[in-house]
Amino acid sequence: MPSKTIKTPLLVDRYYHIYNRGNNRENIFFREEHYHFFMEKYKEMIHPYVNTYAYCLLPTHFHFLIKIDQFESHGSCQQPSHLFRKFFQYYAVWFNKKQNRRGSLFTKYYRRVEVSSDDYLRRLIYYIHLNPVKHDITRDFRSYPYSSFRSYASFQPSIITRSETLSWFNNDLPEFLAFHNIYEEKTDLRDFIFDEVQ
């Protein structure tokens, strides 16, 4: 099971659920350009230091499941948590300029939940991919363009660490996909209720 924290530093070789929402529940993405820019900067600023297993970007919030792979202090970033902070600040400045807005874009502290159970990792991937359905954005998460689900059904290059993820599903892509197919019957998501993104 996870331990829920806000300010705990991110440690190398640990798994984390990273998530946050717009300040005052405002949108942090309006257009396709916003989603793409966010992920391009993620690839540039975060991806070199982490393994990414799942993500989902929604209009008002986002989710990532990551593991800190390597990190050496550089510049003003003395720990991985600072790296994420810089990334969010960079996007916020860009977004505010694009939208002609001022003020904080995200809630003050992004959330990071350490995950230590293999079973929870599997269910968390399912939960992250399910989010567009959970928030009534689409009826079928498989077609949602701003999540990692479609990366698993494709052999195209991706930031997703497919091989390790599939090892949690007996190295079997059909098993991974079948695990997701239960979403229509899944009714109990209480383990994944995070008040910060409701």
Secondary structure, DSSP 4 states (H G I P E B T S, - for coil): --EEESSPPP-BT-EEEEEEEBGGG--S--SHHHHHHHHHHHHHHTGGGEEEEEEEE-SSEEEEEEEE-----BTTBSSHHHHHHHHHHHHHHHHHHHHT--S-SB-SS-EEEEE--HHHHHHHHHHHHHHHHHTTS-S-GGG-TTBSHHHHT--S--SB-HHHHHHTTTT-HHHHHHHHGGGGT----GGG--GGG-
